[in-house]
């Protein structure tokens, strides 16, 4: 759990005023998340490695939430049930992509003092910026839709609450989020950390009781040609990739790293980039464990026992306890799902606020912004649960991931473009190998997601 403070006030560096960097228009807006900007104290440059790491630890966990949200679960379950451990290599590759992109997002925020939304507003013409804003809002609504459905399914599995009622109950998340937002940013980070470790603990239990084939598991981390040559496997693999790398996380990370009160000079920024990268990389290893654990659980419980057709959360819940013979297996699974949905609610709220303020330079009261976003997700989810029940919510969950895939390139390309521009980044510009690797990752993501969309809409 995270402490509420990391150093004494005497050690907190003064945050010097930033001058507009070359290559950017003159800033005419407040800092990103201005109410918590530079609100978390950090020790001086001479402090120990561990004290500095503790001060910067937190934003990475909030970013990692997006990589283990309910939208990922269905693709991981389907991949494990159908193909055993083979697609573990895809989850590993997706996380490596994510680590690079989140490093770039953190660096953009720390070096320029702009989050990705503000950077797009500064760089592009107003019509282009408006198009990017609309696309991003659609992606956030899609992500919120996955959170609503995931939480409703978890409430149904744990307490028998009808899906339609569970969807309506998720509106109460607004009050929970507002309460913790008013308690300080470190409190939100601590809450997110606690929920992540609940998820981690639940899946650690699931792995133990499922008794996976460890040799086959290790082999699954090595990429195989059949992932590309088998059309059905490729489709699932692309779905895993599309559900793993989340566009709104890039906007989120570029903002929340600015909550640290590091010195806004070259030496202070270099320290902040270093520790923010360590923070996000370690946190994404936790996300990798959770995603991999879902697939491993499906492989050990379903694929090994001939249940190859399991492809959704409800079916997995119903089969876990009978197949594994462990009474708590299904309950742990549902608890982890509920914790995942609630965690995603917290980070989705902040992402929505960052995007609206960054693109439009418009501030809404937090409760109003959250209520609008949640209603956009609740209304279609409620209608679908009334009309189509479980089957409809499962299809809606898949659709939310397709929408996220469609938006992804519109966040990745500007991020790589900005961080590779020396005029904007100065001495922090991407090194050649980082730049070329980032562009290669961007091309791969764009092509694979385009393939996923074509396959989805053509059946």
Legacy VTK file of the C-alpha trace (Angstrom):
# vtk DataFile Version 3.0
C-alpha trace
ASCII
DATASET POLYDATA
POINTS 459 float
0.000 0.000 0.000
1.251 3.502 -0.799
2.054 6.054 1.906
0.281 9.387 1.834
3.586 11.257 1.734
7.100 10.417 0.673
9.362 12.974 2.296
9.419 15.881 4.675
8.459 19.315 3.464
12.042 20.444 3.843
13.166 17.942 1.227
10.523 18.876 -1.316
12.164 20.695 -4.226
10.809 23.979 -5.426
8.868 23.581 -8.661
10.326 26.191 -10.955
8.178 27.922 -13.564
8.475 26.330 -16.990
9.229 28.388 -20.067
7.446 27.484 -23.298
9.621 25.012 -25.194
10.630 25.572 -28.805
8.319 23.807 -31.211
5.207 24.383 -29.077
2.693 27.167 -29.186
2.608 29.407 -26.169
0.593 27.680 -23.457
-2.722 29.284 -22.591
-4.102 26.668 -20.273
-3.573 25.496 -16.730
-1.312 22.511 -15.959
-2.829 19.090 -16.473
-5.033 18.119 -13.493
-4.200 21.493 -11.987
-5.787 20.682 -8.623
-3.201 17.942 -7.988
-0.326 19.234 -10.144
3.025 18.857 -8.308
1.121 17.930 -5.138
3.168 14.834 -4.228
6.505 15.715 -2.637
9.646 13.878 -3.698
13.081 13.750 -2.026
16.030 15.711 -3.371
18.392 14.506 -6.073
20.880 13.262 -3.465
18.366 10.917 -1.796
18.740 7.141 -2.079
17.444 5.170 -5.054
14.722 3.501 -2.991
13.389 6.728 -1.489
13.119 8.276 -4.937
11.457 5.157 -6.327
8.912 5.190 -3.488
8.134 8.835 -4.225
7.452 8.119 -7.904
5.687 4.798 -7.293
1.953 4.969 -8.029
1.116 6.328 -11.496
2.339 3.079 -13.058
-0.172 1.082 -11.033
-2.976 3.364 -12.210
-1.866 2.828 -15.797
-1.612 -0.954 -15.271
-5.321 -1.013 -14.389
-6.208 -0.457 -18.044
-4.217 -3.539 -19.030
-6.213 -5.862 -16.782
-9.716 -4.405 -17.090
-12.822 -6.574 -17.806
-12.463 -5.987 -21.539
-9.336 -8.171 -21.575
-10.902 -11.140 -19.829
-13.033 -12.574 -22.642
-10.168 -12.628 -25.161
-7.770 -14.206 -22.643
-10.344 -16.854 -21.680
-11.076 -17.690 -25.329
-7.370 -17.885 -26.169
-6.575 -20.248 -23.299
-9.620 -22.494 -23.753
-9.107 -22.929 -27.500
-5.342 -23.017 -27.884
-3.884 -23.814 -24.459
-0.726 -21.889 -23.634
0.190 -20.994 -27.235
-0.983 -17.364 -27.104
0.995 -16.487 -23.972
3.642 -15.122 -26.343
1.074 -12.631 -27.668
0.307 -11.370 -24.158
4.040 -10.997 -23.500
4.573 -9.118 -26.774
1.589 -6.854 -26.062
3.009 -5.946 -22.667
6.414 -5.164 -24.153
4.681 -2.833 -26.630
2.807 -1.251 -23.726
5.986 -0.699 -21.686
7.570 1.239 -24.553
4.494 3.364 -25.250
3.898 4.175 -21.582
7.550 5.220 -21.249
7.018 7.664 -24.121
3.792 8.979 -22.555
5.500 9.592 -19.218
8.438 11.289 -20.917
6.150 13.593 -22.899
4.353 14.741 -19.752
7.488 15.210 -17.661
9.626 16.974 -20.273
7.064 19.265 -21.909
4.676 19.809 -19.000
1.819 18.835 -21.313
-0.334 15.757 -21.296
-0.979 14.093 -24.660
-4.333 15.844 -25.098
-2.794 19.277 -24.471
0.084 18.429 -26.809
-2.351 17.523 -29.595
-4.290 20.745 -29.021
-1.060 22.769 -29.201
0.293 21.016 -32.298
-2.695 20.413 -34.573
-5.221 22.775 -36.095
-8.494 23.182 -34.238
-10.538 20.940 -36.602
-7.986 18.115 -36.348
-7.811 18.480 -32.570
-11.614 18.322 -32.373
-11.689 15.109 -34.406
-9.041 13.568 -32.128
-11.053 14.666 -29.080
-14.276 13.066 -30.358
-12.452 9.809 -31.151
-10.870 9.777 -27.722
-14.182 10.423 -25.976
-15.705 7.508 -27.895
-12.811 5.290 -26.762
-13.259 6.337 -23.122
-16.986 5.652 -23.336
-16.194 2.208 -24.794
-13.777 1.525 -21.954
-16.397 2.689 -19.451
-18.863 0.340 -21.121
-16.517 -2.587 -20.434
-16.250 -1.502 -16.791
-20.033 -1.287 -16.428
-20.616 -4.702 -17.976
-17.753 -6.319 -16.054
-18.970 -4.942 -12.722
-22.574 -5.947 -13.454
-21.514 -9.484 -14.365
-19.433 -9.732 -11.178
-22.370 -8.562 -9.021
-24.586 -11.099 -10.760
-22.116 -13.937 -10.205
-21.419 -13.078 -6.553
-24.839 -11.987 -5.298
-27.340 -13.049 -7.962
-28.205 -9.423 -8.753
-29.882 -9.235 -12.196
-27.602 -7.784 -14.872
-29.928 -4.844 -15.562
-29.984 -3.899 -11.847
-26.202 -4.351 -11.621
-25.731 -1.971 -14.547
-27.815 0.674 -12.758
-25.880 0.169 -9.505
-22.650 1.102 -11.277
-23.919 4.703 -11.373
-23.097 4.799 -7.635
-19.421 4.553 -8.631
-19.648 8.286 -9.283
-20.059 8.975 -5.561
-17.219 6.629 -4.607
-14.823 8.226 -7.082
-15.696 11.754 -5.960
-15.132 10.843 -2.311
-11.639 9.521 -2.934
-10.723 12.321 -5.347
-11.336 14.807 -2.557
-9.003 12.875 -0.210
-5.859 13.514 -2.262
-4.060 11.897 -5.168
-1.972 9.537 -3.047
-5.173 8.151 -1.542
-6.467 7.302 -5.013
-3.143 5.623 -5.833
-3.313 3.631 -2.603
-6.865 2.481 -3.349
-5.864 1.393 -6.855
-2.835 -0.457 -5.455
-5.022 -2.275 -2.925
-7.491 -3.431 -5.580
-4.665 -4.563 -7.864
-3.184 -6.724 -5.136
-6.632 -8.241 -4.464
-6.777 -9.207 -8.165
-3.202 -10.491 -7.983
-3.965 -12.587 -4.893
-7.124 -14.075 -6.430
-5.273 -15.222 -9.529
-2.317 -16.507 -7.551
-4.836 -18.799 -5.833
-6.379 -19.793 -9.175
-2.977 -20.711 -10.608
-2.148 -22.882 -7.597
-5.433 -24.837 -7.684
-5.465 -25.207 -11.492
-2.040 -26.948 -11.472
-0.877 -25.812 -14.947
1.662 -27.671 -17.052
4.705 -25.531 -16.275
6.786 -26.872 -19.166
4.021 -26.126 -21.670
3.479 -22.754 -20.003
7.138 -21.803 -20.487
6.945 -22.978 -24.089
3.936 -20.762 -24.681
6.066 -17.668 -24.050
8.035 -18.452 -27.226
6.320 -17.137 -30.398
5.184 -19.796 -32.863
4.548 -19.578 -36.601
1.058 -21.049 -36.260
-0.108 -17.900 -34.462
0.181 -16.142 -37.830
-0.585 -19.020 -40.211
-3.757 -20.217 -38.427
-6.510 -17.656 -39.266
-8.662 -18.507 -36.216
-5.685 -18.282 -33.867
-4.543 -15.041 -35.478
-7.988 -13.537 -34.938
-7.893 -14.342 -31.210
-4.273 -13.142 -30.996
-5.148 -9.776 -32.528
-8.081 -9.521 -30.144
-5.693 -10.022 -27.212
-3.362 -7.334 -28.567
-6.208 -4.916 -29.192
-7.645 -5.461 -25.723
-4.270 -5.049 -24.026
-2.878 -1.750 -25.368
-5.369 0.930 -24.270
-5.371 4.395 -25.929
-6.766 6.294 -22.932
-3.834 5.084 -20.815
-1.440 7.158 -22.909
-3.412 10.327 -22.119
-3.708 9.310 -18.467
-0.027 8.540 -17.914
1.229 11.721 -19.580
-0.818 13.677 -17.043
-0.524 11.883 -13.712
3.290 11.795 -13.805
3.066 15.565 -13.398
1.615 15.164 -9.895
5.206 14.757 -8.619
6.958 17.904 -7.375
10.292 17.315 -9.115
12.472 20.221 -10.194
11.415 21.412 -13.640
14.987 21.622 -14.936
16.999 19.142 -17.012
18.449 17.263 -14.050
15.111 17.027 -12.262
13.287 15.929 -15.407
15.907 13.273 -16.124
15.412 11.831 -12.649
11.628 11.937 -13.054
11.735 10.179 -16.449
13.986 7.458 -15.028
11.829 6.659 -12.012
8.504 7.081 -13.818
9.714 4.516 -16.371
10.770 2.075 -13.647
7.407 2.593 -11.950
5.339 1.880 -15.068
7.506 -1.045 -16.204
7.237 -2.833 -12.845
3.498 -2.177 -12.693
2.993 -3.554 -16.197
4.736 -6.755 -15.117
1.883 -7.126 -12.605
-0.589 -6.551 -15.432
1.219 -9.191 -17.488
0.852 -11.662 -14.642
-2.897 -11.036 -14.395
-3.532 -11.304 -18.147
-1.298 -14.358 -18.430
-2.961 -15.910 -15.379
-6.415 -15.609 -16.977
-5.177 -17.395 -20.097
-3.230 -20.001 -18.077
-6.290 -20.662 -15.920
-8.427 -21.173 -19.035
-5.778 -23.462 -20.540
-5.382 -25.560 -17.387
-9.060 -25.740 -16.452
-10.799 -25.841 -19.830
-8.432 -26.704 -22.711
-6.846 -29.597 -20.814
-10.286 -31.029 -19.955
-11.789 -30.694 -23.419
-13.879 -27.552 -22.814
-12.499 -25.735 -25.866
-15.622 -23.694 -26.512
-15.509 -21.582 -23.346
-15.254 -18.011 -24.562
-17.010 -15.736 -22.059
-16.863 -14.769 -18.401
-20.135 -16.389 -17.326
-19.269 -19.791 -18.767
-15.834 -19.659 -17.168
-17.341 -18.852 -13.766
-19.858 -21.707 -13.981
-17.214 -24.292 -14.934
-14.268 -23.344 -12.722
-15.354 -24.968 -9.461
-16.710 -28.212 -11.013
-13.681 -28.671 -13.261
-11.003 -27.785 -10.704
-12.759 -29.263 -7.669
-11.828 -26.168 -5.641
-14.784 -24.570 -3.868
-13.422 -21.034 -3.903
-12.239 -21.025 -7.533
-15.379 -19.418 -8.991
-15.778 -16.975 -6.098
-12.164 -15.774 -6.379
-12.666 -15.329 -10.108
-15.737 -13.122 -9.558
-14.070 -11.091 -6.784
-11.137 -10.355 -9.087
-13.571 -9.304 -11.826
-15.391 -6.912 -9.476
-12.100 -5.403 -8.253
-10.991 -5.004 -11.869
-14.179 -3.162 -12.817
-13.985 -0.802 -9.836
-10.334 -0.049 -10.466
-11.019 0.795 -14.085
-13.746 3.176 -12.920
-11.235 5.233 -10.952
-8.720 5.563 -13.760
-11.405 6.067 -16.409
-12.720 9.053 -14.468
-9.333 10.740 -14.499
-8.731 9.924 -18.169
-12.045 11.542 -19.101
-11.199 14.672 -17.138
-7.718 14.888 -18.693
-8.999 14.499 -22.243
-11.777 17.087 -21.933
-9.582 19.673 -20.212
-6.652 19.036 -22.548
-8.438 19.160 -25.898
-11.083 21.777 -25.072
-9.403 23.733 -22.262
-12.789 23.278 -20.609
-13.343 22.388 -16.985
-16.486 20.681 -15.752
-17.255 19.812 -12.180
-15.904 16.275 -11.553
-19.314 14.855 -10.609
-20.888 16.188 -13.808
-18.075 14.919 -16.055
-18.200 11.488 -14.449
-21.994 11.281 -14.562
-22.073 12.117 -18.289
-19.454 9.474 -19.095
-21.117 6.830 -16.948
-24.580 7.460 -18.420
-23.198 7.105 -21.953
-22.060 3.615 -20.951
-24.988 2.681 -18.710
-27.819 3.433 -21.149
-26.765 1.021 -23.948
-25.681 -1.621 -21.427
-29.033 -1.410 -19.621
-31.021 -1.689 -22.863
-28.979 -4.667 -24.080
-29.292 -6.530 -20.759
-33.073 -6.116 -20.840
-33.387 -7.291 -24.436
-30.614 -9.874 -24.909
-29.408 -10.796 -21.402
-26.019 -12.475 -20.912
-25.407 -13.143 -24.603
-25.989 -9.506 -25.469
-23.673 -8.177 -22.771
-20.930 -10.518 -23.957
-21.257 -9.229 -27.512
-21.327 -5.642 -26.242
-18.094 -6.302 -24.334
-16.431 -7.481 -27.549
-17.743 -4.422 -29.412
-16.213 -2.114 -26.787
-12.789 -3.645 -27.484
-13.230 -3.189 -31.242
-13.962 0.513 -30.660
-10.829 0.814 -28.530
-8.799 -0.833 -31.292
-10.148 1.679 -33.805
-9.019 4.622 -31.653
-5.585 3.276 -30.727
-3.614 4.531 -33.729
-4.954 8.072 -33.211
-3.213 8.155 -29.813
-0.060 6.193 -30.646
0.980 8.107 -33.781
0.915 11.624 -32.211
2.756 10.286 -29.150
5.608 8.824 -31.199
5.653 11.886 -33.456
5.944 14.368 -30.567
8.575 12.448 -28.587
10.700 12.017 -31.739
10.718 15.770 -32.481
13.888 17.463 -31.199
12.292 20.906 -31.303
9.623 19.747 -28.857
11.702 17.458 -26.635
15.193 19.006 -26.764
17.834 16.703 -25.287
15.100 14.242 -24.270
14.165 13.444 -27.876
13.889 9.731 -28.633
17.186 8.122 -29.511
17.268 6.653 -33.035
16.765 3.054 -31.860
13.844 4.099 -29.646
12.292 6.144 -32.460
12.523 3.361 -35.038
11.318 0.740 -32.571
8.369 2.942 -31.591
7.396 3.505 -35.225
7.693 -0.232 -35.916
5.433 -0.979 -32.924
2.969 1.650 -34.165
2.831 0.113 -37.637
2.327 -3.384 -36.212
-0.483 -2.177 -33.927
-2.203 -0.265 -36.741
-2.017 -3.164 -39.218
-3.157 -5.791 -36.715
-6.027 -3.691 -35.450
-7.085 -2.902 -39.025
-7.100 -6.648 -39.715
-9.163 -7.236 -36.565
-11.737 -4.658 -37.596
-12.031 -6.075 -41.126
-12.458 -9.594 -39.775
-14.991 -8.448 -37.170
-17.233 -6.614 -39.610
-16.971 -9.210 -42.372
-17.631 -12.126 -40.014
LINES 1 460
459 0 1 2 3 4 5 6 7 8 9 10 11 12 13 14 15 16 17 18 19 20 21 22 23 24 25 26 27 28 29 30 31 32 33 34 35 36 37 38 39 40 41 42 43 44 45 46 47 48 49 50 51 52 53 54 55 56 57 58 59 60 61 62 63 64 65 66 67 68 69 70 71 72 73 74 75 76 77 78 79 80 81 82 83 84 85 86 87 88 89 90 91 92 93 94 95 96 97 98 99 100 101 102 103 104 105 106 107 108 109 110 111 112 113 114 115 116 117 118 119 120 121 122 123 124 125 126 127 128 129 130 131 132 133 134 135 136 137 138 139 140 141 142 143 144 145 146 147 148 149 150 151 152 153 154 155 156 157 158 159 160 161 162 163 164 165 166 167 168 169 170 171 172 173 174 175 176 177 178 179 180 181 182 183 184 185 186 187 188 189 190 191 192 193 194 195 196 197 198 199 200 201 202 203 204 205 206 207 208 209 210 211 212 213 214 215 216 217 218 219 220 221 222 223 224 225 226 227 228 229 230 231 232 233 234 235 236 237 238 239 240 241 242 243 244 245 246 247 248 249 250 251 252 253 254 255 256 257 258 259 260 261 262 263 264 265 266 267 268 269 270 271 272 273 274 275 276 277 278 279 280 281 282 283 284 285 286 287 288 289 290 291 292 293 294 295 296 297 298 299 300 301 302 303 304 305 306 307 308 309 310 311 312 313 314 315 316 317 318 319 320 321 322 323 324 325 326 327 328 329 330 331 332 333 334 335 336 337 338 339 340 341 342 343 344 345 346 347 348 349 350 351 352 353 354 355 356 357 358 359 360 361 362 363 364 365 366 367 368 369 370 371 372 373 374 375 376 377 378 379 380 381 382 383 384 385 386 387 388 389 390 391 392 393 394 395 396 397 398 399 400 401 402 403 404 405 406 407 408 409 410 411 412 413 414 415 416 417 418 419 420 421 422 423 424 425 426 427 428 429 430 431 432 433 434 435 436 437 438 439 440 441 442 443 444 445 446 447 448 449 450 451 452 453 454 455 456 457 458
